[in-house]
Amino acid sequence: MTTSRNLSRKQRHTVKWIFDRLVDEHDATQVTYRMVRAYVAERHPEIRVKAGRGPPNAFVPQSHRPGVEAEVDFGDVTY
């Protein structure tokens, strides 16, 4: 699989290149550069994870019942 990272700089999918192709090939006159840039910025992390080049966004919510668990940090406090 060829990814944009493996391509030369001129062959990479940039926001400008995507925008130009949308306008030229699909007559997307209602699409603005800013819209394409926002969409690419939103999708970029997801695409990197699917390609195996980035960590997935992992968040594990934790809930603890009162009095069941405790955490203690030891250290010196000076004022």
PASE-938593 format. One record per atom (N, C-alpha, C, CB): residue number from 1; residue in one letter; chain; atom name; x, y, z. Coordinates in nm, 2 decimals. Atoms other than C-alpha are relative to their C-alpha. Glycine has a CB too. Layout:
<zafis>
<zafi i="NUM" aa="a" ch="A" at="CA" u="X" v="Y" w="Z"/>
...
</zafis>
This chain:
<zafis>
<zafi i="1" aa="m" ch="A" at="N" u="0.08" v="-0.12" w="0.00"/>
<zafi i="1" aa="m" ch="A" at="CA" u="0.00" v="0.00" w="0.00"/>
<zafi i="1" aa="m" ch="A" at="C" u="0.09" v="0.12" w="0.00"/>
<zafi i="1" aa="m" ch="A" at="CB" u="-0.10" v="0.00" w="0.12"/>
<zafi i="2" aa="t" ch="A" at="N" u="-0.08" v="-0.13" w="0.01"/>
<zafi i="2" aa="t" ch="A" at="CA" u="0.14" v="0.34" w="-0.10"/>
<zafi i="2" aa="t" ch="A" at="C" u="-0.07" v="0.10" w="0.08"/>
<zafi i="2" aa="t" ch="A" at="CB" u="0.02" v="0.04" w="-0.14"/>
<zafi i="3" aa="t" ch="A" at="N" u="0.06" v="-0.11" w="-0.08"/>
<zafi i="3" aa="t" ch="A" at="CA" u="0.08" v="0.61" w="0.16"/>
<zafi i="3" aa="t" ch="A" at="C" u="0.06" v="0.13" w="-0.05"/>
<zafi i="3" aa="t" ch="A" at="CB" u="0.02" v="-0.02" w="0.15"/>
<zafi i="4" aa="s" ch="A" at="N" u="-0.05" v="-0.13" w="0.04"/>
<zafi i="4" aa="s" ch="A" at="CA" u="0.13" v="0.98" w="0.11"/>
<zafi i="4" aa="s" ch="A" at="C" u="0.14" v="0.03" w="0.06"/>
<zafi i="4" aa="s" ch="A" at="CB" u="-0.10" v="0.11" w="0.04"/>
<zafi i="5" aa="r" ch="A" at="N" u="-0.13" v="-0.02" w="-0.06"/>
<zafi i="5" aa="r" ch="A" at="CA" u="0.43" v="0.96" w="0.35"/>
<zafi i="5" aa="r" ch="A" at="C" u="0.11" v="-0.06" w="-0.09"/>
<zafi i="5" aa="r" ch="A" at="CB" u="0.01" v="-0.07" w="0.13"/>
<zafi i="6" aa="n" ch="A" at="N" u="-0.10" v="0.07" w="0.08"/>
<zafi i="6" aa="n" ch="A" at="CA" u="0.61" v="0.73" w="0.10"/>
<zafi i="6" aa="n" ch="A" at="C" u="0.01" v="0.07" w="-0.14"/>
<zafi i="6" aa="n" ch="A" at="CB" u="-0.04" v="-0.14" w="-0.02"/>
<zafi i="7" aa="l" ch="A" at="N" u="-0.01" v="-0.07" w="0.13"/>
<zafi i="7" aa="l" ch="A" at="CA" u="0.54" v="0.96" w="-0.20"/>
<zafi i="7" aa="l" ch="A" at="C" u="0.09" v="0.12" w="0.01"/>
<zafi i="7" aa="l" ch="A" at="CB" u="-0.14" v="0.04" w="-0.04"/>
<zafi i="8" aa="s" ch="A" at="N" u="-0.08" v="-0.12" w="0.00"/>
<zafi i="8" aa="s" ch="A" at="CA" u="0.75" v="1.24" w="-0.31"/>
<zafi i="8" aa="s" ch="A" at="C" u="-0.09" v="0.12" w="0.04"/>
<zafi i="8" aa="s" ch="A" at="CB" u="0.06" v="0.02" w="-0.14"/>
<zafi i="9" aa="r" ch="A" at="N" u="0.08" v="-0.12" w="-0.04"/>
<zafi i="9" aa="r" ch="A" at="CA" u="0.65" v="1.59" w="-0.19"/>
<zafi i="9" aa="r" ch="A" at="C" u="-0.10" v="0.04" w="-0.10"/>
<zafi i="9" aa="r" ch="A" at="CB" u="0.10" v="0.11" w="0.03"/>
<zafi i="10" aa="k" ch="A" at="N" u="0.09" v="-0.04" w="0.10"/>
<zafi i="10" aa="k" ch="A" at="CA" u="0.49" v="1.67" w="-0.52"/>
<zafi i="10" aa="k" ch="A" at="C" u="-0.12" v="-0.09" w="-0.02"/>
<zafi i="10" aa="k" ch="A" at="CB" u="0.08" v="0.01" w="-0.13"/>
<zafi i="11" aa="q" ch="A" at="N" u="0.11" v="0.10" w="0.02"/>
<zafi i="11" aa="q" ch="A" at="CA" u="0.27" v="1.36" w="-0.51"/>
<zafi i="11" aa="q" ch="A" at="C" u="-0.09" v="-0.01" w="0.12"/>
<zafi i="11" aa="q" ch="A" at="CB" u="0.06" v="-0.13" w="-0.04"/>
<zafi i="12" aa="r" ch="A" at="N" u="0.08" v="0.01" w="-0.12"/>
<zafi i="12" aa="r" ch="A" at="CA" u="0.13" v="1.40" w="-0.16"/>
<zafi i="12" aa="r" ch="A" at="C" u="-0.14" v="0.07" w="-0.02"/>
<zafi i="12" aa="r" ch="A" at="CB" u="0.07" v="0.06" w="0.12"/>
<zafi i="13" aa="h" ch="A" at="N" u="0.14" v="-0.07" w="0.00"/>
<zafi i="13" aa="h" ch="A" at="CA" u="-0.24" v="1.49" w="-0.11"/>
<zafi i="13" aa="h" ch="A" at="C" u="0.01" v="0.11" w="0.10"/>
<zafi i="13" aa="h" ch="A" at="CB" u="-0.11" v="-0.10" w="0.04"/>
<zafi i="14" aa="t" ch="A" at="N" u="0.01" v="-0.12" w="-0.09"/>
<zafi i="14" aa="t" ch="A" at="CA" u="-0.23" v="1.84" w="0.03"/>
<zafi i="14" aa="t" ch="A" at="C" u="-0.14" v="0.06" w="0.00"/>
<zafi i="14" aa="t" ch="A" at="CB" u="0.11" v="0.11" w="-0.04"/>
<zafi i="15" aa="v" ch="A" at="N" u="0.13" v="-0.06" w="0.00"/>
<zafi i="15" aa="v" ch="A" at="CA" u="-0.53" v="2.04" w="0.12"/>
<zafi i="15" aa="v" ch="A" at="C" u="-0.03" v="0.08" w="-0.13"/>
<zafi i="15" aa="v" ch="A" at="CB" u="-0.02" v="0.10" w="0.13"/>
<zafi i="16" aa="k" ch="A" at="N" u="0.02" v="-0.08" w="0.13"/>
<zafi i="16" aa="k" ch="A" at="CA" u="-0.48" v="2.27" w="-0.18"/>
<zafi i="16" aa="k" ch="A" at="C" u="-0.02" v="-0.09" w="-0.11"/>
<zafi i="16" aa="k" ch="A" at="CB" u="0.13" v="0.09" w="-0.02"/>
<zafi i="17" aa="w" ch="A" at="N" u="0.01" v="0.10" w="0.11"/>
<zafi i="17" aa="w" ch="A" at="CA" u="-0.44" v="1.97" w="-0.41"/>
<zafi i="17" aa="w" ch="A" at="C" u="-0.14" v="-0.06" w="0.00"/>
<zafi i="17" aa="w" ch="A" at="CB" u="0.10" v="-0.11" w="0.01"/>
<zafi i="18" aa="i" ch="A" at="N" u="0.14" v="0.05" w="-0.02"/>
<zafi i="18" aa="i" ch="A" at="CA" u="-0.77" v="1.82" w="-0.27"/>
<zafi i="18" aa="i" ch="A" at="C" u="-0.10" v="0.10" w="-0.05"/>
<zafi i="18" aa="i" ch="A" at="CB" u="-0.02" v="-0.05" w="0.14"/>
<zafi i="19" aa="f" ch="A" at="N" u="0.10" v="-0.11" w="0.03"/>
<zafi i="19" aa="f" ch="A" at="CA" u="-0.95" v="2.15" w="-0.30"/>
<zafi i="19" aa="f" ch="A" at="C" u="0.00" v="0.02" w="-0.15"/>
<zafi i="19" aa="f" ch="A" at="CB" u="0.04" v="0.13" w="0.07"/>
<zafi i="20" aa="d" ch="A" at="N" u="0.00" v="-0.02" w="0.14"/>
<zafi i="20" aa="d" ch="A" at="CA" u="-0.83" v="2.20" w="-0.66"/>
<zafi i="20" aa="d" ch="A" at="C" u="-0.06" v="-0.11" w="-0.08"/>
<zafi i="20" aa="d" ch="A" at="CB" u="0.15" v="0.02" w="-0.04"/>
<zafi i="21" aa="r" ch="A" at="N" u="0.07" v="0.11" w="0.06"/>
<zafi i="21" aa="r" ch="A" at="CA" u="-0.94" v="1.86" w="-0.76"/>
<zafi i="21" aa="r" ch="A" at="C" u="-0.15" v="0.00" w="0.01"/>
<zafi i="21" aa="r" ch="A" at="CB" u="0.06" v="-0.14" w="0.05"/>
<zafi i="22" aa="l" ch="A" at="N" u="0.14" v="-0.01" w="-0.02"/>
<zafi i="22" aa="l" ch="A" at="CA" u="-1.28" v="1.90" w="-0.61"/>
<zafi i="22" aa="l" ch="A" at="C" u="-0.06" v="0.10" w="-0.09"/>
<zafi i="22" aa="l" ch="A" at="CB" u="-0.03" v="0.04" w="0.15"/>
<zafi i="23" aa="v" ch="A" at="N" u="0.05" v="-0.10" w="0.09"/>
<zafi i="23" aa="v" ch="A" at="CA" u="-1.33" v="2.22" w="-0.81"/>
<zafi i="23" aa="v" ch="A" at="C" u="0.01" v="-0.04" w="-0.14"/>
<zafi i="23" aa="v" ch="A" at="CB" u="0.07" v="0.14" w="0.03"/>
<zafi i="24" aa="d" ch="A" at="N" u="-0.02" v="0.04" w="0.14"/>
<zafi i="24" aa="d" ch="A" at="CA" u="-1.18" v="2.10" w="-1.13"/>
<zafi i="24" aa="d" ch="A" at="C" u="-0.07" v="-0.12" w="-0.05"/>
<zafi i="24" aa="d" ch="A" at="CB" u="0.15" v="-0.02" w="-0.03"/>
<zafi i="25" aa="e" ch="A" at="N" u="0.06" v="0.12" w="0.04"/>
<zafi i="25" aa="e" ch="A" at="CA" u="-1.30" v="1.75" w="-1.15"/>
<zafi i="25" aa="e" ch="A" at="C" u="-0.14" v="-0.03" w="0.03"/>
<zafi i="25" aa="e" ch="A" at="CB" u="0.08" v="-0.12" w="0.05"/>
<zafi i="26" aa="h" ch="A" at="N" u="0.14" v="0.03" w="-0.05"/>
<zafi i="26" aa="h" ch="A" at="CA" u="-1.63" v="1.76" w="-0.96"/>
<zafi i="26" aa="h" ch="A" at="C" u="-0.08" v="0.13" w="0.00"/>
<zafi i="26" aa="h" ch="A" at="CB" u="0.01" v="-0.06" w="0.14"/>
<zafi i="27" aa="d" ch="A" at="N" u="0.07" v="-0.12" w="0.01"/>
<zafi i="27" aa="d" ch="A" at="CA" u="-1.73" v="2.12" w="-1.03"/>
<zafi i="27" aa="d" ch="A" at="C" u="-0.06" v="0.04" w="0.14"/>
<zafi i="27" aa="d" ch="A" at="CB" u="-0.11" v="-0.01" w="-0.10"/>
<zafi i="28" aa="a" ch="A" at="N" u="0.04" v="-0.02" w="-0.14"/>
<zafi i="28" aa="a" ch="A" at="CA" u="-1.76" v="2.17" w="-0.65"/>
<zafi i="28" aa="a" ch="A" at="C" u="0.02" v="0.15" w="0.03"/>
<zafi i="28" aa="a" ch="A" at="CB" u="0.07" v="-0.09" w="0.10"/>
<zafi i="29" aa="t" ch="A" at="N" u="-0.01" v="-0.14" w="-0.02"/>
<zafi i="29" aa="t" ch="A" at="CA" u="-1.81" v="2.55" w="-0.66"/>
<zafi i="29" aa="t" ch="A" at="C" u="-0.05" v="0.05" w="0.13"/>
<zafi i="29" aa="t" ch="A" at="CB" u="-0.07" v="0.08" w="-0.11"/>
<zafi i="30" aa="q" ch="A" at="N" u="0.06" v="-0.04" w="-0.13"/>
<zafi i="30" aa="q" ch="A" at="CA" u="-2.00" v="2.56" w="-0.33"/>
<zafi i="30" aa="q" ch="A" at="C" u="0.10" v="-0.04" w="0.11"/>
<zafi i="30" aa="q" ch="A" at="CB" u="-0.13" v="-0.07" w="0.02"/>
<zafi i="31" aa="v" ch="A" at="N" u="-0.09" v="0.04" w="-0.10"/>
<zafi i="31" aa="v" ch="A" at="CA" u="-1.70" v="2.41" w="-0.15"/>
<zafi i="31" aa="v" ch="A" at="C" u="0.11" v="0.11" w="0.01"/>
<zafi i="31" aa="v" ch="A" at="CB" u="0.06" v="-0.14" w="-0.03"/>
<zafi i="32" aa="t" ch="A" at="N" u="-0.10" v="-0.10" w="-0.02"/>
<zafi i="32" aa="t" ch="A" at="CA" u="-1.45" v="2.66" w="0.00"/>
<zafi i="32" aa="t" ch="A" at="C" u="0.13" v="-0.07" w="0.05"/>
<zafi i="32" aa="t" ch="A" at="CB" u="-0.04" v="0.11" w="0.10"/>
<zafi i="33" aa="y" ch="A" at="N" u="-0.13" v="0.06" w="-0.05"/>
<zafi i="33" aa="y" ch="A" at="CA" u="-1.08" v="2.60" w="0.08"/>
<zafi i="33" aa="y" ch="A" at="C" u="0.00" v="-0.02" w="0.15"/>
<zafi i="33" aa="y" ch="A" at="CB" u="0.12" v="0.10" w="-0.04"/>
<zafi i="34" aa="r" ch="A" at="N" u="0.01" v="0.01" w="-0.15"/>
<zafi i="34" aa="r" ch="A" at="CA" u="-1.16" v="2.67" w="0.45"/>
<zafi i="34" aa="r" ch="A" at="C" u="-0.07" v="-0.13" w="0.04"/>
<zafi i="34" aa="r" ch="A" at="CB" u="-0.06" v="0.12" w="0.05"/>
<zafi i="35" aa="m" ch="A" at="N" u="0.08" v="0.12" w="-0.04"/>
<zafi i="35" aa="m" ch="A" at="CA" u="-1.42" v="2.39" w="0.45"/>
<zafi i="35" aa="m" ch="A" at="C" u="0.09" v="-0.13" w="-0.02"/>
<zafi i="35" aa="m" ch="A" at="CB" u="-0.12" v="-0.01" w="-0.10"/>
<zafi i="36" aa="v" ch="A" at="N" u="-0.09" v="0.12" w="0.03"/>
<zafi i="36" aa="v" ch="A" at="CA" u="-1.17" v="2.14" w="0.29"/>
<zafi i="36" aa="v" ch="A" at="C" u="0.11" v="-0.01" w="0.11"/>
<zafi i="36" aa="v" ch="A" at="CB" u="0.06" v="0.01" w="-0.14"/>
<zafi i="37" aa="r" ch="A" at="N" u="-0.10" v="0.00" w="-0.11"/>
<zafi i="37" aa="r" ch="A" at="CA" u="-0.90" v="2.24" w="0.54"/>
<zafi i="37" aa="r" ch="A" at="C" u="-0.05" v="-0.05" w="0.13"/>
<zafi i="37" aa="r" ch="A" at="CB" u="0.06" v="0.14" w="0.01"/>
<zafi i="38" aa="a" ch="A" at="N" u="0.06" v="0.05" w="-0.13"/>
<zafi i="38" aa="a" ch="A" at="CA" u="-1.13" v="2.19" w="0.84"/>
<zafi i="38" aa="a" ch="A" at="C" u="-0.03" v="-0.15" w="-0.01"/>
<zafi i="38" aa="a" ch="A" at="CB" u="-0.13" v="0.08" w="0.02"/>
<zafi i="39" aa="y" ch="A" at="N" u="0.03" v="0.14" w="0.01"/>
<zafi i="39" aa="y" ch="A" at="CA" u="-1.24" v="1.85" w="0.71"/>
<zafi i="39" aa="y" ch="A" at="C" u="0.12" v="-0.08" w="0.01"/>
<zafi i="39" aa="y" ch="A" at="CB" u="-0.08" v="-0.03" w="-0.13"/>
<zafi i="40" aa="v" ch="A" at="N" u="-0.12" v="0.08" w="0.00"/>
<zafi i="40" aa="v" ch="A" at="CA" u="-0.89" v="1.73" w="0.65"/>
<zafi i="40" aa="v" ch="A" at="C" u="0.06" v="0.00" w="0.14"/>
<zafi i="40" aa="v" ch="A" at="CB" u="0.11" v="0.07" w="-0.10"/>
<zafi i="41" aa="a" ch="A" at="N" u="-0.05" v="0.00" w="-0.13"/>
<zafi i="41" aa="a" ch="A" at="CA" u="-0.78" v="1.85" w="0.99"/>
<zafi i="41" aa="a" ch="A" at="C" u="-0.07" v="-0.09" w="0.10"/>
<zafi i="41" aa="a" ch="A" at="CB" u="0.00" v="0.15" w="0.05"/>
<zafi i="42" aa="e" ch="A" at="N" u="0.08" v="0.09" w="-0.08"/>
<zafi i="42" aa="e" ch="A" at="CA" u="-1.06" v="1.66" w="1.15"/>
<zafi i="42" aa="e" ch="A" at="C" u="0.02" v="-0.15" w="-0.03"/>
<zafi i="42" aa="e" ch="A" at="CB" u="-0.15" v="0.03" w="-0.02"/>
<zafi i="43" aa="r" ch="A" at="N" u="-0.01" v="0.14" w="0.05"/>
<zafi i="43" aa="r" ch="A" at="CA" u="-1.01" v="1.34" w="0.95"/>
<zafi i="43" aa="r" ch="A" at="C" u="0.15" v="-0.05" w="0.01"/>
<zafi i="43" aa="r" ch="A" at="CB" u="-0.04" v="-0.02" w="-0.13"/>
<zafi i="44" aa="h" ch="A" at="N" u="-0.14" v="0.04" w="0.00"/>
<zafi i="44" aa="h" ch="A" at="CA" u="-0.62" v="1.34" w="0.96"/>
<zafi i="44" aa="h" ch="A" at="C" u="0.04" v="-0.10" w="0.11"/>
<zafi i="44" aa="h" ch="A" at="CB" u="0.08" v="0.12" w="0.00"/>
<zafi i="45" aa="p" ch="A" at="N" u="-0.03" v="0.10" w="-0.11"/>
<zafi i="45" aa="p" ch="A" at="CA" u="-0.58" v="1.17" w="1.30"/>
<zafi i="45" aa="p" ch="A" at="C" u="-0.06" v="-0.14" w="-0.02"/>
<zafi i="45" aa="p" ch="A" at="CB" u="-0.04" v="0.06" w="0.14"/>
<zafi i="46" aa="e" ch="A" at="N" u="0.07" v="0.13" w="0.03"/>
<zafi i="46" aa="e" ch="A" at="CA" u="-0.83" v="0.90" w="1.21"/>
<zafi i="46" aa="e" ch="A" at="C" u="0.06" v="-0.08" w="-0.11"/>
<zafi i="46" aa="e" ch="A" at="CB" u="-0.15" v="0.03" w="-0.03"/>
<zafi i="47" aa="i" ch="A" at="N" u="-0.07" v="0.06" w="0.11"/>
<zafi i="47" aa="i" ch="A" at="CA" u="-0.66" v="0.83" w="0.88"/>
<zafi i="47" aa="i" ch="A" at="C" u="0.13" v="-0.05" w="0.04"/>
<zafi i="47" aa="i" ch="A" at="CB" u="0.01" v="0.10" w="-0.12"/>
<zafi i="48" aa="r" ch="A" at="N" u="-0.13" v="0.05" w="-0.05"/>
<zafi i="48" aa="r" ch="A" at="CA" u="-0.32" v="0.80" w="1.05"/>
<zafi i="48" aa="r" ch="A" at="C" u="-0.02" v="-0.12" w="0.08"/>
<zafi i="48" aa="r" ch="A" at="CB" u="0.07" v="0.11" w="0.09"/>
<zafi i="49" aa="v" ch="A" at="N" u="0.02" v="0.12" w="-0.08"/>
<zafi i="49" aa="v" ch="A" at="CA" u="-0.46" v="0.55" w="1.30"/>
<zafi i="49" aa="v" ch="A" at="C" u="-0.03" v="-0.12" w="-0.09"/>
<zafi i="49" aa="v" ch="A" at="CB" u="-0.11" v="0.02" w="0.10"/>
<zafi i="50" aa="k" ch="A" at="N" u="0.04" v="0.11" w="0.09"/>
<zafi i="50" aa="k" ch="A" at="CA" u="-0.62" v="0.34" w="1.02"/>
<zafi i="50" aa="k" ch="A" at="C" u="0.12" v="-0.05" w="-0.08"/>
<zafi i="50" aa="k" ch="A" at="CB" u="-0.11" v="0.04" w="-0.09"/>
<zafi i="51" aa="a" ch="A" at="N" u="-0.12" v="0.04" w="0.08"/>
<zafi i="51" aa="a" ch="A" at="CA" u="-0.28" v="0.34" w="0.83"/>
<zafi i="51" aa="a" ch="A" at="C" u="0.10" v="-0.06" w="0.09"/>
<zafi i="51" aa="a" ch="A" at="CB" u="0.05" v="0.13" w="-0.07"/>
<zafi i="52" aa="g" ch="A" at="N" u="-0.10" v="0.06" w="-0.09"/>
<zafi i="52" aa="g" ch="A" at="CA" u="-0.10" v="0.22" w="1.15"/>
<zafi i="52" aa="g" ch="A" at="C" u="0.11" v="0.10" w="0.03"/>
<zafi i="52" aa="g" ch="A" at="CB" u="0.05" v="-0.12" w="-0.06"/>
<zafi i="53" aa="r" ch="A" at="N" u="-0.11" v="-0.10" w="-0.03"/>
<zafi i="53" aa="r" ch="A" at="CA" u="0.10" v="0.55" w="1.19"/>
<zafi i="53" aa="r" ch="A" at="C" u="-0.02" v="0.08" w="0.12"/>
<zafi i="53" aa="r" ch="A" at="CB" u="0.02" v="0.08" w="-0.12"/>
<zafi i="54" aa="g" ch="A" at="N" u="0.02" v="-0.09" w="-0.12"/>
<zafi i="54" aa="g" ch="A" at="CA" u="-0.05" v="0.70" w="1.50"/>
<zafi i="54" aa="g" ch="A" at="C" u="-0.07" v="-0.08" w="0.11"/>
<zafi i="54" aa="g" ch="A" at="CB" u="-0.08" v="0.12" w="-0.04"/>
<zafi i="55" aa="p" ch="A" at="N" u="0.07" v="0.07" w="-0.11"/>
<zafi i="55" aa="p" ch="A" at="CA" u="-0.18" v="0.60" w="1.84"/>
<zafi i="55" aa="p" ch="A" at="C" u="-0.15" v="0.04" w="-0.01"/>
<zafi i="55" aa="p" ch="A" at="CB" u="0.05" v="0.05" w="0.13"/>
<zafi i="56" aa="p" ch="A" at="N" u="0.14" v="-0.03" w="0.00"/>
<zafi i="56" aa="p" ch="A" at="CA" u="-0.56" v="0.57" w="1.86"/>
<zafi i="56" aa="p" ch="A" at="C" u="-0.03" v="0.08" w="0.12"/>
<zafi i="56" aa="p" ch="A" at="CB" u="-0.08" v="-0.13" w="0.01"/>
<zafi i="57" aa="n" ch="A" at="N" u="0.04" v="-0.08" w="-0.12"/>
<zafi i="57" aa="n" ch="A" at="CA" u="-0.74" v="0.81" w="2.09"/>
<zafi i="57" aa="n" ch="A" at="C" u="-0.07" v="-0.09" w="0.09"/>
<zafi i="57" aa="n" ch="A" at="CB" u="-0.10" v="0.12" w="-0.05"/>
<zafi i="58" aa="a" ch="A" at="N" u="0.05" v="0.09" w="-0.10"/>
<zafi i="58" aa="a" ch="A" at="CA" u="-0.80" v="0.60" w="2.39"/>
<zafi i="58" aa="a" ch="A" at="C" u="-0.03" v="0.07" w="0.13"/>
<zafi i="58" aa="a" ch="A" at="CB" u="0.10" v="-0.12" w="0.03"/>
<zafi i="59" aa="f" ch="A" at="N" u="0.04" v="-0.06" w="-0.13"/>
<zafi i="59" aa="f" ch="A" at="CA" u="-0.99" v="0.72" w="2.69"/>
<zafi i="59" aa="f" ch="A" at="C" u="-0.09" v="-0.10" w="0.07"/>
<zafi i="59" aa="f" ch="A" at="CB" u="-0.08" v="0.14" w="-0.02"/>
<zafi i="60" aa="v" ch="A" at="N" u="0.08" v="0.10" w="-0.07"/>
<zafi i="60" aa="v" ch="A" at="CA" u="-1.12" v="0.48" w="2.95"/>
<zafi i="60" aa="v" ch="A" at="C" u="-0.06" v="0.08" w="0.12"/>
<zafi i="60" aa="v" ch="A" at="CB" u="0.09" v="-0.12" w="0.05"/>
<zafi i="61" aa="p" ch="A" at="N" u="0.06" v="-0.06" w="-0.12"/>
<zafi i="61" aa="p" ch="A" at="CA" u="-1.37" v="0.64" w="3.19"/>
<zafi i="61" aa="p" ch="A" at="C" u="0.01" v="-0.09" w="0.12"/>
<zafi i="61" aa="p" ch="A" at="CB" u="-0.14" v="0.04" w="-0.03"/>
<zafi i="62" aa="q" ch="A" at="N" u="-0.01" v="0.07" w="-0.12"/>
<zafi i="62" aa="q" ch="A" at="CA" u="-1.32" v="0.54" w="3.54"/>
<zafi i="62" aa="q" ch="A" at="C" u="-0.10" v="0.05" w="0.10"/>
<zafi i="62" aa="q" ch="A" at="CB" u="0.14" v="0.01" w="0.06"/>
<zafi i="63" aa="s" ch="A" at="N" u="0.09" v="-0.04" w="-0.11"/>
<zafi i="63" aa="s" ch="A" at="CA" u="-1.57" v="0.54" w="3.82"/>
<zafi i="63" aa="s" ch="A" at="C" u="0.03" v="-0.09" w="0.12"/>
<zafi i="63" aa="s" ch="A" at="CB" u="-0.16" v="-0.02" w="-0.04"/>
<zafi i="64" aa="h" ch="A" at="N" u="-0.03" v="0.07" w="-0.13"/>
<zafi i="64" aa="h" ch="A" at="CA" u="-1.50" v="0.45" w="4.18"/>
<zafi i="64" aa="h" ch="A" at="C" u="-0.11" v="0.03" w="0.10"/>
<zafi i="64" aa="h" ch="A" at="CB" u="0.14" v="0.05" w="0.05"/>
<zafi i="65" aa="r" ch="A" at="N" u="0.10" v="-0.02" w="-0.10"/>
<zafi i="65" aa="r" ch="A" at="CA" u="-1.75" v="0.40" w="4.45"/>
<zafi i="65" aa="r" ch="A" at="C" u="0.07" v="0.06" w="0.13"/>
<zafi i="65" aa="r" ch="A" at="CB" u="-0.07" v="-0.14" w="0.04"/>
<zafi i="66" aa="p" ch="A" at="N" u="-0.06" v="-0.06" w="-0.12"/>
<zafi i="66" aa="p" ch="A" at="CA" u="-1.68" v="0.61" w="4.77"/>
<zafi i="66" aa="p" ch="A" at="C" u="0.05" v="-0.11" w="0.10"/>
<zafi i="66" aa="p" ch="A" at="CB" u="-0.09" v="0.09" w="0.06"/>
<zafi i="67" aa="g" ch="A" at="N" u="-0.06" v="0.09" w="-0.10"/>
<zafi i="67" aa="g" ch="A" at="CA" u="-1.45" v="0.43" w="5.01"/>
<zafi i="67" aa="g" ch="A" at="C" u="0.05" v="-0.13" w="-0.05"/>
<zafi i="67" aa="g" ch="A" at="CB" u="-0.10" v="-0.03" w="0.10"/>
<zafi i="68" aa="v" ch="A" at="N" u="-0.05" v="0.13" w="0.06"/>
<zafi i="68" aa="v" ch="A" at="CA" u="-1.36" v="0.14" w="4.78"/>
<zafi i="68" aa="v" ch="A" at="C" u="0.14" v="0.00" w="-0.03"/>
<zafi i="68" aa="v" ch="A" at="CB" u="-0.09" v="-0.04" w="-0.12"/>
<zafi i="69" aa="e" ch="A" at="N" u="-0.14" v="-0.01" w="0.04"/>
<zafi i="69" aa="e" ch="A" at="CA" u="-1.03" v="0.26" w="4.65"/>
<zafi i="69" aa="e" ch="A" at="C" u="0.06" v="0.13" w="0.06"/>
<zafi i="69" aa="e" ch="A" at="CB" u="0.02" v="0.00" w="-0.15"/>
<zafi i="70" aa="a" ch="A" at="N" u="-0.06" v="-0.12" w="-0.04"/>
<zafi i="70" aa="a" ch="A" at="CA" u="-0.78" v="0.52" w="4.77"/>
<zafi i="70" aa="a" ch="A" at="C" u="0.14" v="0.01" w="-0.06"/>
<zafi i="70" aa="a" ch="A" at="CB" u="0.02" v="0.00" w="0.16"/>
<zafi i="71" aa="e" ch="A" at="N" u="-0.13" v="-0.03" w="0.06"/>
<zafi i="71" aa="e" ch="A" at="CA" u="-0.47" v="0.68" w="4.63"/>
<zafi i="71" aa="e" ch="A" at="C" u="0.07" v="0.10" w="0.10"/>
<zafi i="71" aa="e" ch="A" at="CB" u="0.00" v="0.06" w="-0.14"/>
<zafi i="72" aa="v" ch="A" at="N" u="-0.07" v="-0.08" w="-0.09"/>
<zafi i="72" aa="v" ch="A" at="CA" u="-0.20" v="0.83" w="4.85"/>
<zafi i="72" aa="v" ch="A" at="C" u="0.14" v="0.04" w="-0.06"/>
<zafi i="72" aa="v" ch="A" at="CB" u="0.02" v="-0.07" w="0.14"/>
<zafi i="73" aa="d" ch="A" at="N" u="-0.13" v="-0.05" w="0.05"/>
<zafi i="73" aa="d" ch="A" at="CA" u="0.10" v="1.04" w="4.74"/>
<zafi i="73" aa="d" ch="A" at="C" u="0.08" v="0.04" w="0.12"/>
<zafi i="73" aa="d" ch="A" at="CB" u="-0.01" v="0.11" w="-0.11"/>
<zafi i="74" aa="f" ch="A" at="N" u="-0.09" v="-0.04" w="-0.12"/>
<zafi i="74" aa="f" ch="A" at="CA" u="0.39" v="1.07" w="4.99"/>
<zafi i="74" aa="f" ch="A" at="C" u="0.10" v="0.10" w="-0.05"/>
<zafi i="74" aa="f" ch="A" at="CB" u="0.07" v="-0.12" w="0.06"/>
<zafi i="75" aa="g" ch="A" at="N" u="-0.10" v="-0.09" w="0.04"/>
<zafi i="75" aa="g" ch="A" at="CA" u="0.62" v="1.36" w="4.98"/>
<zafi i="75" aa="g" ch="A" at="C" u="0.01" v="0.11" w="0.11"/>
<zafi i="75" aa="g" ch="A" at="CB" u="-0.03" v="0.07" w="-0.13"/>
<zafi i="76" aa="d" ch="A" at="N" u="-0.02" v="-0.11" w="-0.10"/>
<zafi i="76" aa="d" ch="A" at="CA" u="0.76" v="1.66" w="5.18"/>
<zafi i="76" aa="d" ch="A" at="C" u="-0.07" v="0.12" w="-0.05"/>
<zafi i="76" aa="d" ch="A" at="CB" u="0.15" v="0.02" w="0.02"/>
<zafi i="77" aa="v" ch="A" at="N" u="0.07" v="-0.13" w="0.04"/>
<zafi i="77" aa="v" ch="A" at="CA" u="0.56" v="1.98" w="5.18"/>
<zafi i="77" aa="v" ch="A" at="C" u="0.07" v="0.11" w="0.09"/>
<zafi i="77" aa="v" ch="A" at="CB" u="-0.15" v="-0.01" w="0.03"/>
<zafi i="78" aa="t" ch="A" at="N" u="-0.06" v="-0.11" w="-0.07"/>
<zafi i="78" aa="t" ch="A" at="CA" u="0.74" v="2.30" w="5.27"/>
<zafi i="78" aa="t" ch="A" at="C" u="-0.06" v="0.13" w="-0.04"/>
<zafi i="78" aa="t" ch="A" at="CB" u="0.16" v="0.01" w="-0.02"/>
<zafi i="79" aa="y" ch="A" at="N" u="0.06" v="-0.13" w="0.03"/>
<zafi i="79" aa="y" ch="A" at="CA" u="0.60" v="2.65" w="5.29"/>
<zafi i="79" aa="y" ch="A" at="C" u="0.10" v="0.11" w="0.02"/>
<zafi i="79" aa="y" ch="A" at="CB" u="-0.12" v="0.02" w="0.09"/>
</zafis>
